[in-house]
Amino acid sequence: MRSCKDYAAKIPNVKPQLCESAKLQDTQARSVLGRPIWGSEVRAEDARLRVLVLGAIHGDEMSSTSLVFHWIAMAQSPTAAMTIPIHWRFIPALNPDGLFARPAKRVNARGVDLNRNFPTPNWARDSRHYWEARTRRDPRRWPGRQPLSEPESRFLLEQMDSFKPNLIVSVHAPYALLDFDGPSVPPSKLGRLYLDQVGIFPGSLGNYGGIHKGVPVVTIELPSASHTPRDAEMRQMWSDLLRWTSDRLGPGIATASQDLPK
């Protein structure tokens, strides 16, 4: 698969074998420049909990894509379903145009920050004001001319509507912390990353998914955009995520399934 050669050449700590084992599927979605947005499905038997994991919403945060590939391999392990059966949907790179640009760019091919392009309430009023007053018109944080103006953000919204995730995990870098938006008690840490909620932003996925739609959004900020954590650290983050998901989200899903008519 040509995409795996491309990923292995660009992404830190991703060898072609790791990418190929992910069994990437063409979601049929395309970026501004026509690049495929690839996905991978790992579904445990009797899975009732759905988790959507995203990398490279910002194309220059290459370590986020690497972590997603490593987590796909962990989800494929038989031990992954020992806590709670989960249907995983992984999108290693939502912004392939930014990722494969030379050099890689935060924004997509039209210069839009995809993580400011979601239709949060009062987007037209708040996003422009925030961009002008708080970022001083930083081109790396341009929210676009209207919400969902970009094919990549529209694709993610379609994924949320069709897959109906119980949890969204969005991987970023390089602030070395854990953020959380939405219902439920947030995880206190994943590996060495500790909870430090930084607030919400107009048009962000955390604001739209967690606050507006009521879907918990765990935002992981890795310490480096160009280097992944060590393998043991990535495994610890995965283990902590599974434990928190089972403890906090699993009981609610089980109760809801018991309430369904027989």
C-alpha positions in Angstrom: 0.0 0.0 0.0 1.5 3.3 -1.1 0.0 5.2 1.8 2.1 3.0 4.3 5.3 3.8 2.5 4.3 7.5 2.7 3.5 7.3 6.4 6.7 5.4 7.2 8.8 8.0 5.4 7.1 10.9 7.2 6.0 9.8 10.6 8.4 9.2 13.5 8.6 5.6 14.9 6.2 4.2 12.3 7.7 1.4 10.2 5.9 0.0 7.1 5.0 -3.2 8.9 3.2 -1.3 11.7 1.2 0.7 9.2 0.3 -2.4 7.1 -0.8 -4.3 10.2 -3.3 -1.5 10.9 -5.3 -2.7 7.8 -6.2 0.9 6.8 -9.4 1.3 4.9 -10.3 4.1 2.5 -13.1 6.0 4.1 -13.9 7.5 0.7 -13.4 11.0 2.2 -10.9 13.2 0.5 -8.9 16.2 1.7 -8.8 19.5 -0.1 -6.0 18.2 -2.3 -7.7 14.9 -2.9 -5.7 12.8 -0.5 -7.6 9.8 1.0 -8.5 10.0 4.7 -7.7 6.5 6.0 -9.3 4.7 8.8 -9.0 1.5 10.8 -11.6 -0.5 12.6 -11.0 -2.8 15.6 -14.2 -4.3 17.0 -14.4 -6.6 20.0 -17.1 -9.2 20.1 -20.3 -7.9 21.7 -18.9 -4.4 21.7 -21.4 -1.8 23.0 -19.0 1.0 23.6 -17.8 3.0 20.6 -14.6 5.1 20.7 -13.3 7.4 18.0 -9.5 8.1 18.1 -8.1 10.9 15.9 -4.6 12.0 15.0 -3.1 14.9 13.1 -6.0 17.3 13.1 -3.0 19.6 13.0 -0.7 18.3 10.3 2.6 19.4 12.0 1.8 17.3 15.1 3.3 14.2 13.5 3.7 12.3 16.8 0.0 12.2 17.1 -0.3 10.0 14.0 2.4 7.8 15.3 0.7 7.2 18.6 -2.5 6.3 16.8 -0.7 3.6 14.8 0.8 2.1 17.9 -2.6 2.2 19.6 -4.2 0.4 16.7 -1.7 -2.5 17.3 -2.6 -2.5 21.0 -6.3 -2.6 20.2 -5.7 -5.6 18.0 -4.2 -7.5 20.9 -6.4 -10.1 22.5 -5.8 -8.5 25.9 -7.4 -5.2 24.8 -10.9 -6.6 25.4 -10.2 -7.9 28.9 -11.6 -4.7 30.5 -14.6 -3.9 28.4 -15.5 -4.8 24.7 -15.0 -1.7 22.6 -15.6 -0.9 18.9 -12.6 1.3 18.0 -12.5 3.6 15.0 -9.1 5.1 14.3 -8.4 8.0 12.0 -4.5 8.3 12.1 -4.4 11.6 10.1 -7.5 13.8 9.7 -5.4 16.5 8.0 -3.2 14.6 5.4 -2.5 17.8 3.4 -1.0 19.5 6.4 0.9 16.4 7.4 2.5 15.7 4.0 3.2 19.4 3.3 6.9 20.3 3.2 7.4 21.3 5.9 4.3 19.9 7.6 1.7 22.5 8.5 -0.8 22.9 11.3 -3.5 24.1 8.9 -5.1 22.3 5.9 -4.4 23.1 2.3 -6.7 26.1 2.4 -5.0 27.5 5.5 -7.8 26.6 7.9 -7.2 25.4 11.4 -9.5 22.4 11.4 -9.7 22.5 15.2 -11.5 25.9 15.0 -13.8 24.9 12.1 -16.5 23.0 14.0 -20.1 24.5 14.4 -20.1 25.6 18.0 -22.9 27.9 19.1 -22.3 31.5 18.1 -19.4 30.5 15.9 -19.8 33.5 13.5 -19.5 35.9 16.4 -17.0 34.2 18.7 -14.5 32.6 16.3 -13.6 35.7 14.4 -13.4 37.8 17.6 -11.2 35.1 19.2 -8.9 34.9 16.2 -8.5 38.7 16.0 -8.3 39.6 19.7 -6.7 36.6 21.3 -4.4 35.2 18.5 -3.7 38.6 16.8 -4.7 37.1 13.5 -2.3 34.2 13.7 -2.6 32.5 10.3 -2.0 29.1 12.0 -5.2 29.5 13.8 -7.5 30.9 11.1 -11.0 29.3 11.7 -12.2 29.7 8.1 -14.9 31.8 6.7 -17.7 29.6 8.0 -18.0 26.5 10.1 -17.5 23.2 8.4 -16.1 25.0 5.4 -13.5 22.2 5.0 -14.0 18.7 3.7 -11.9 17.3 6.6 -14.0 18.8 9.3 -17.2 17.8 7.5 -16.0 14.3 7.3 -15.4 14.2 11.1 -18.9 15.6 11.7 -20.3 12.8 9.5 -18.3 10.3 11.5 -19.7 11.6 14.7 -23.3 11.4 13.3 -22.9 7.9 11.8 -20.6 6.1 14.3 -22.1 7.9 17.3 -19.1 7.5 19.5 -19.4 7.3 23.3 -16.0 8.8 23.6 -13.7 10.8 21.3 -9.9 10.8 21.9 -8.1 13.5 20.0 -4.3 13.4 20.0 -2.2 16.6 19.7 1.2 17.9 20.7 3.4 19.5 22.2 2.0 20.8 25.5 2.5 17.6 27.6 -0.9 17.6 29.3 -4.3 16.0 29.3 -7.4 18.0 28.6 -11.1 17.0 28.8 -14.5 18.4 27.7 -17.9 17.1 28.3 -19.8 14.9 30.8 -18.3 12.3 33.1 -15.4 12.6 35.5 -12.2 13.2 33.5 -9.2 10.9 33.7 -6.6 12.3 36.2 -3.7 11.1 34.0 -2.7 9.0 31.1 0.8 7.8 31.6 2.9 10.9 32.6 0.3 13.3 31.2 -1.8 14.9 33.9 -5.1 16.6 33.7 -4.8 20.4 33.1 -8.0 21.7 31.5 -7.0 24.7 29.4 -10.5 26.0 28.6 -12.6 25.8 25.4 -12.2 27.6 22.1 -14.7 28.7 19.5 -14.9 26.0 16.8 -12.8 23.4 18.6 -13.7 19.7 18.7 -13.7 19.7 22.5 -16.2 22.6 22.5 -18.4 21.1 19.8 -18.2 17.5 20.8 -17.8 17.7 24.6 -19.8 20.8 25.5 -22.4 21.2 22.7 -23.0 17.5 21.8 -22.4 16.0 25.2 -19.8 13.4 24.0 -16.8 13.2 26.3 -13.6 14.4 24.5 -10.2 13.4 25.9 -7.5 15.6 24.3 -4.0 14.3 24.6 -1.1 16.7 24.2 2.1 14.8 23.8 5.3 16.4 24.9 6.8 16.6 21.4 5.4 17.0 17.9 8.3 15.2 16.2 9.1 12.4 18.7 6.8 9.8 20.2 7.0 8.7 23.8 8.9 5.5 24.5 7.0 2.3 23.8 6.5 1.6 27.5 5.0 5.0 28.0 2.6 4.6 25.1 1.5 1.2 26.6 0.9 2.9 29.9 -1.2 5.6 28.4 -3.2 2.9 26.6 -3.7 1.0 29.8 -4.8 4.1 31.7 -7.2 5.0 28.9 -8.8 1.5 29.0 -9.1 1.5 32.8 -10.7 5.0 32.8 -13.1 4.1 30.0 -14.1 0.9 31.7 -14.6 2.6 35.1 -16.4 5.7 33.9 -18.1 4.9 30.7 -18.6 1.1 30.9 -21.3 1.1 33.6 -23.4 3.6 31.9 -23.3 1.7 28.6 -24.2 -1.5 30.4 -27.1 0.1 32.2 -28.4 1.6 28.9 -28.2 -1.8 27.2 -30.1 -3.4 30.0 -32.9 -0.8 29.6 -33.4 -1.7 25.9 -36.6 -3.6 25.2 -36.1 -7.3 24.9 
